[in-house]
Amino acid sequence: MLAAVAAAFAYVGTVDPNHPGHYPPCPLYRFTGLYCPGCGGLRSAHAFIHGDLAGALHDNAVAVLGYGVFAVLWAVWAIRAARGLPFRIDPGRGRMWALGALVAVFTVVRNLPFGGWLHP
């Protein structure tokens, strides 16, 4: 899993998504003009890889949060696996609803006139 994520990040770090023609456009944005929760995720990953945290947060703040959560969960899993301990993720129903609400609010706000600062 780590190798696949590292390879994907290496590719995005090498092939700049800010230049058109390398990646397909977001279908939701292309046909409706609305930003989905993932819009700007590749640009965010590219900026993150190059050490531009402010740019990464501007392109997609939720994606940057996801990078951090993935890194922490993977590190905890690796440490527990090395010690021979089991690792189980059980976020619970409430946390999953909270995560869904966060993503929904992020998506709605970035598509409203005052949410322009969240546009990628």
ROBA-496971 format. One record per residue: residue number from 0; residue in one letter; x, y, z of N, C-alpha, C in turn. Coordinates in nm, 4 decimals, decimal comma, m for minus. Example, Ala and Ser with C-alpha at 12.3 -4.5 7.8 and 13.67 -1.06 7.14 Angstrom:
% residues 2
 num residu      n_u      n_v      n_w     ca_u     ca_v     ca_w      c_u      c_v      c_w
   0      A   1,3190  m0,5690   0,7800   1,2300  m0,4500   0,7800   1,3200  m0,3300   0,7800
   1      S   1,2850  m0,2250   0,7080   1,3670  m0,1060   0,7140   1,2900   0,0030   0,7870
% end
This chain:
% residues 120
 num residu      n_u      n_v      n_w     ca_u     ca_v     ca_w      c_u      c_v      c_w
   0      M   0,0831  m0,1189   0,0000   0,0000   0,0000   0,0000   0,0875   0,1252   0,0000
   1      L   0,1881   0,1246   0,0851   0,2771   0,2404   0,0914   0,3487   0,2618  m0,0415
   2      A   0,3910   0,1525  m0,1056   0,4597   0,1647  m0,2341   0,3669   0,2253  m0,3400
   3      A   0,2404   0,1848  m0,3402   0,1451   0,2388  m0,4374   0,1202   0,3874  m0,4133
   4      V   0,1036   0,4260  m0,2875   0,0814   0,5671  m0,2554   0,2064   0,6488  m0,2883
   5      A   0,3228   0,5966  m0,2540   0,4478   0,6667  m0,2837   0,4667   0,6830  m0,4344
   6      A   0,4348   0,5785  m0,5108   0,4472   0,5869  m0,6562   0,3502   0,6901  m0,7135
   7      A   0,2286   0,6925  m0,6634   0,1305   0,7900  m0,7111   0,1765   0,9323  m0,6787
   8      F   0,2253   0,9532  m0,5568   0,2740   1,0865  m0,5197   0,3969   1,1244  m0,6006
   9      A   0,4847   1,0283  m0,6275   0,6038   1,0561  m0,7090   0,5632   1,0982  m0,8499
  10      Y   0,4637   1,0313  m0,9063   0,4172   1,0657  m1,0402   0,3570   1,2060  m1,0422
  11      V   0,2703   1,2341  m0,9436   0,2072   1,3660  m0,9381   0,3117   1,4738  m0,9101
  12      G   0,4145   1,4399  m0,8342   0,5216   1,5356  m0,8084   0,6045   1,5648  m0,9314
  13      T   0,6127   1,4675  m1,0204   0,6919   1,4830  m1,1422   0,6113   1,5456  m1,2556
  14      V   0,4884   1,5011  m1,2736   0,4033   1,5490  m1,3828   0,3070   1,6530  m1,3256
  15      D   0,3335   1,7783  m1,3522   0,2598   1,8901  m1,2931   0,1147   1,8954  m1,3409
  16      P   0,0180   1,8837  m1,2497  m0,1229   1,8910  m1,2888  m0,1686   2,0326  m1,3245
  17      N  m0,0842   2,1316  m1,3011  m0,1207   2,2687  m1,3376  m0,1087   2,2931  m1,4873
  18      H  m0,0422   2,2020  m1,5586  m0,0312   2,2119  m1,7035  m0,1368   2,1206  m1,7662
  19      P  m0,2241   2,1749  m1,8502  m0,3321   2,0941  m1,9069  m0,2811   1,9819  m1,9974
  20      G  m0,3597   1,8766  m2,0036  m0,3302   1,7660  m2,0933  m0,2703   1,6434  m2,0278
  21      H  m0,2266   1,6526  m1,9032  m0,1658   1,5381  m1,8370  m0,2682   1,4517  m1,7618
  22      Y  m0,3726   1,5135  m1,7138  m0,4738   1,4427  m1,6351  m0,6112   1,4771  m1,6908
  23      P  m0,7070   1,3856  m1,6782  m0,8415   1,4182  m1,7261  m0,9070   1,5226  m1,6353
  24      P  m0,9934   1,6062  m1,6930  m1,0610   1,7063  m1,6096  m1,1681   1,6412  m1,5221
  25      C  m1,2030   1,7098  m1,4158  m1,3114   1,6623  m1,3290  m1,4416   1,6674  m1,4082
  26      P  m1,5125   1,5552  m1,4208  m1,6361   1,5564  m1,4996  m1,7437   1,6472  m1,4395
  27      L  m1,7540   1,6527  m1,3070  m1,8554   1,7386  m1,2455  m1,8282   1,8847  m1,2788
  28      Y  m1,7036   1,9269  m1,2651  m1,6693   2,0658  m1,2956  m1,6849   2,0945  m1,4451
  29      R  m1,6452   1,9992  m1,5259  m1,6519   2,0192  m1,6715  m1,7953   2,0409  m1,7197
  30      F  m1,8895   1,9623  m1,6654  m2,0266   1,9688  m1,7154  m2,1172   2,0640  m1,6380
  31      T  m2,0825   2,0953  m1,5121  m2,1709   2,1808  m1,4319  m2,1050   2,3094  m1,3838
  32      G  m1,9720   2,3129  m1,3817  m1,9030   2,4299  m1,3286  m1,8938   2,4285  m1,1769
  33      L  m1,9361   2,3184  m1,1138  m1,9300   2,3050  m0,9684  m1,8054   2,2268  m0,9283
  34      Y  m1,7461   2,2662  m0,8167  m1,6289   2,1960  m0,7646  m1,6732   2,0807  m0,6759
  35      C  m1,6207   1,9617  m0,7031  m1,6481   1,8461  m0,6184  m1,5503   1,8496  m0,5007
  36      P  m1,5654   1,7630  m0,4005  m1,4718   1,7661  m0,2879  m1,3296   1,7295  m0,3283
  37      G  m1,3120   1,6623  m0,4416  m1,1786   1,6223  m0,4853  m1,1128   1,7202  m0,5800
  38      C  m1,1870   1,8195  m0,6296  m1,1297   1,9161  m0,7240  m1,0110   1,9868  m0,6602
  39      G  m0,9010   1,9872  m0,7306  m0,7792   2,0492  m0,6820  m0,6910   1,9530  m0,6046
  40      G  m0,7350   1,8284  m0,5910  m0,6588   1,7302  m0,5144  m0,5225   1,6998  m0,5744
  41      L  m0,5153   1,6883  m0,7058  m0,3856   1,6621  m0,7695  m0,2929   1,7824  m0,7572
  42      R  m0,3484   1,9023  m0,7772  m0,2663   2,0232  m0,7604  m0,2202   2,0363  m0,6151
  43      S  m0,3080   1,9985  m0,5231  m0,2736   2,0014  m0,3808  m0,1601   1,9040  m0,3508
  44      A  m0,1693   1,7830  m0,4054  m0,0636   1,6839  m0,3844   0,0680   1,7320  m0,4439
  45      H   0,0627   1,7930  m0,5611   0,1836   1,8441  m0,6258   0,2493   1,9524  m0,5393
  46      A   0,1682   2,0458  m0,4902   0,2221   2,1520  m0,4049   0,2769   2,0941  m0,2742
  47      F   0,2066   1,9978  m0,2167   0,2484   1,9340  m0,0917   0,3838   1,8651  m0,1085
  48      I   0,3993   1,7939  m0,2174   0,5250   1,7227  m0,2450   0,6407   1,8210  m0,2590
  49      H   0,6133   1,9369  m0,3151   0,7180   2,0363  m0,3363   0,7353   2,1302  m0,2165
  50      G   0,6702   2,0966  m0,1048   0,6893   2,1724   0,0182   0,6093   2,3006   0,0290
  51      D   0,5136   2,3217  m0,0584   0,4305   2,4424  m0,0565   0,3008   2,4115   0,0176
  52      L   0,3058   2,4148   0,1503   0,1890   2,3794   0,2305   0,0750   2,4787   0,2104
  53      A   0,1068   2,6069   0,2006   0,0021   2,7072   0,1792  m0,0676   2,6836   0,0449
  54      G   0,0084   2,6548  m0,0580  m0,0509   2,6250  m0,1883  m0,1332   2,4981  m0,1850
  55      A  m0,0852   2,3975  m0,1148  m0,1592   2,2714  m0,1032  m0,2916   2,2933  m0,0313
  56      L  m0,2886   2,3704   0,0774  m0,4128   2,3994   0,1508  m0,5085   2,4814   0,0660
  57      H  m0,4566   2,5730  m0,0144  m0,5424   2,6532  m0,1019  m0,6099   2,5665  m0,2078
  58      D  m0,5357   2,4723  m0,2656  m0,5912   2,3893  m0,3733  m0,6961   2,2914  m0,3226
  59      N  m0,6737   2,2295  m0,2080  m0,7737   2,1393  m0,1511  m0,7341   2,1070  m0,0062
  60      A  m0,7919   2,1817   0,0865  m0,7585   2,1668   0,2285  m0,7991   2,0301   0,2820
  61      V  m0,9103   1,9761   0,2362  m0,9554   1,8456   0,2842  m0,8580   1,7359   0,2399
  62      A  m0,8026   1,7491   0,1209  m0,7053   1,6505   0,0735  m0,5801   1,6531   0,1610
  63      V  m0,5332   1,7717   0,1987  m0,4151   1,7822   0,2847  m0,4431   1,7159   0,4187
  64      L  m0,5617   1,7363   0,4718  m0,6015   1,6688   0,5953  m0,5976   1,5171   0,5758
  65      G  m0,6432   1,4715   0,4611  m0,6402   1,3282   0,4298  m0,4990   1,2729   0,4203
  66      Y  m0,4054   1,3511   0,3641  m0,2661   1,3054   0,3569  m0,2124   1,2815   0,4976
  67      G  m0,2422   1,3747   0,5872  m0,1942   1,3617   0,7246  m0,2554   1,2436   0,7966
  68      V  m0,3857   1,2252   0,7803  m0,4539   1,1125   0,8450  m0,3981   0,9808   0,7923
  69      F  m0,3779   0,9709   0,6617  m0,3217   0,8488   0,6045  m0,1837   0,8213   0,6607
  70      A  m0,0998   0,9242   0,6676   0,0368   0,9064   0,7177   0,0365   0,8584   0,8622
  71      V  m0,0485   0,9173   0,9453  m0,0547   0,8770   1,0864  m0,1062   0,7344   1,0990
  72      L  m0,2137   0,7021   1,0289  m0,2684   0,5659   1,0370  m0,1687   0,4625   0,9864
  73      W  m0,0977   0,4946   0,8791  m0,0003   0,3991   0,8278   0,1138   0,3801   0,9270
  74      A   0,1599   0,4879   0,9884   0,2687   0,4779   1,0863   0,2259   0,3955   1,2074
  75      V   0,1052   0,4182   1,2561   0,0546   0,3404   1,3702   0,0431   0,1933   1,3321
  76      W  m0,0096   0,1663   1,2123  m0,0199   0,0276   1,1682   0,1184  m0,0379   1,1600
  77      A   0,2163   0,0328   1,1020   0,3506  m0,0229   1,0855   0,4152  m0,0524   1,2211
  78      I   0,4010   0,0370   1,3154   0,4584   0,0161   1,4487   0,3921  m0,1018   1,5175
  79      R   0,2592  m0,1074   1,5093   0,1880  m0,2192   1,5742   0,2198  m0,3514   1,5056
  80      A   0,2331  m0,3506   1,3743   0,2668  m0,4737   1,3017   0,4067  m0,5204   1,3387
  81      A   0,4998  m0,4277   1,3531   0,6366  m0,4633   1,3899   0,6424  m0,5243   1,5298
  82      R   0,5517  m0,4839   1,6149   0,5465  m0,5368   1,7518   0,4595  m0,6610   1,7630
  83      G   0,3980  m0,6999   1,6522   0,3126  m0,8182   1,6527   0,1750  m0,7931   1,7114
  84      L   0,1333  m0,6687   1,7162   0,0030  m0,6330   1,7722  m0,0986  m0,6116   1,6607
  85      P  m0,2230  m0,6453   1,6849  m0,3254  m0,6235   1,5820  m0,3592  m0,4747   1,5697
  86      F  m0,4086  m0,4378   1,4528  m0,4496  m0,2996   1,4289  m0,5847  m0,3037   1,3608
  87      R  m0,6807  m0,2380   1,4213  m0,8153  m0,2345   1,3662  m0,8650  m0,0911   1,3674
  88      I  m0,9195  m0,0487   1,2565  m0,9775   0,0849   1,2483  m1,1286   0,0704   1,2585
  89      D  m1,1847   0,1302   1,3612  m1,3296   0,1298   1,3807  m1,3713   0,2710   1,4198
  90      P  m1,3897   0,3586   1,3189  m1,4175   0,4981   1,3511  m1,5534   0,5207   1,4175
  91      G  m1,6435   0,4288   1,4019  m1,7757   0,4461   1,4615  m1,8674   0,5273   1,3724
  92      R  m1,9935   0,5078   1,3967  m2,0956   0,5724   1,3134  m2,0916   0,7251   1,3256
  93      G  m2,0749   0,7758   1,4474  m2,0742   0,9203   1,4690  m1,9597   0,9897   1,3975
  94      R  m1,8415   0,9316   1,4039  m1,7260   0,9922   1,3355  m1,7427   0,9876   1,1844
  95      M  m1,8006   0,8814   1,1337  m1,8227   0,8740   0,9885  m1,9240   0,9791   0,9437
  96      W  m2,0288   1,0009   1,0223  m2,1257   1,1059   0,9912  m2,0593   1,2435   0,9987
  97      A  m1,9734   1,2631   1,0974  m1,9030   1,3906   1,1107  m1,8113   1,4140   0,9913
  98      L  m1,7410   1,3101   0,9477  m1,6547   1,3214   0,8305  m1,7364   1,3544   0,7059
  99      G  m1,8483   1,2864   0,6887  m1,9359   1,3142   0,5749  m1,9901   1,4563   0,5786
 100      A  m2,0259   1,5044   0,6979  m2,0755   1,6415   0,7122  m1,9654   1,7421   0,6796
 101      L  m1,8422   1,7150   0,7253  m1,7295   1,8039   0,6956  m1,7074   1,8145   0,5456
 102      V  m1,7079   1,7017   0,4769  m1,6860   1,7019   0,3316  m1,8025   1,7716   0,2606
 103      A  m1,9250   1,7489   0,3078  m2,0416   1,8137   0,2465  m2,0366   1,9653   0,2650
 104      V  m2,0047   2,0104   0,3852  m1,9957   2,1548   0,4106  m1,8835   2,2155   0,3272
 105      F  m1,7685   2,1491   0,3224  m1,6567   2,1961   0,2406  m1,6999   2,2107   0,0950
 106      T  m1,7719   2,1107   0,0422  m1,8155   2,1135  m0,0971  m1,9144   2,2260  m0,1224
 107      V  m2,0101   2,2438  m0,0328  m2,1107   2,3485  m0,0521  m2,0462   2,4868  m0,0421
 108      V  m1,9643   2,5081   0,0612  m1,9041   2,6397   0,0819  m1,8123   2,6775  m0,0332
 109      R  m1,7357   2,5829  m0,0863  m1,6430   2,6184  m0,1947  m1,7170   2,6520  m0,3239
 110      N  m1,8457   2,6199  m0,3326  m1,9243   2,6523  m0,4515  m2,0127   2,7752  m0,4335
 111      L  m2,0103   2,8365  m0,3146  m2,0878   2,9585  m0,2906  m1,9994   3,0798  m0,3205
 112      P  m2,0619   3,1943  m0,3491  m1,9842   3,3134  m0,3841  m1,8805   3,3529  m0,2792
 113      F  m1,9132   3,3416  m0,1509  m1,8159   3,3805  m0,0478  m1,7109   3,2741  m0,0224
 114      G  m1,7231   3,1572  m0,0850  m1,6263   3,0493  m0,0666  m1,5212   3,0448  m0,1761
 115      G  m1,5054   3,1533  m0,2469  m1,4091   3,1589  m0,3563  m1,2659   3,1313  m0,3134
 116      W  m1,2347   3,1578  m0,1870  m1,0988   3,1319  m0,1380  m1,0702   2,9824  m0,1277
 117      L  m1,1751   2,8980  m0,1392  m1,1567   2,7528  m0,1383  m1,1497   2,6925  m0,2785
 118      H  m1,1583   2,7769  m0,3819  m1,1471   2,7256  m0,5180  m1,0036   2,6832  m0,5451
 119      P  m0,9875   2,5718  m0,6190  m0,8503   2,5319  m0,6542  m0,7892   2,6258  m0,7573
% end
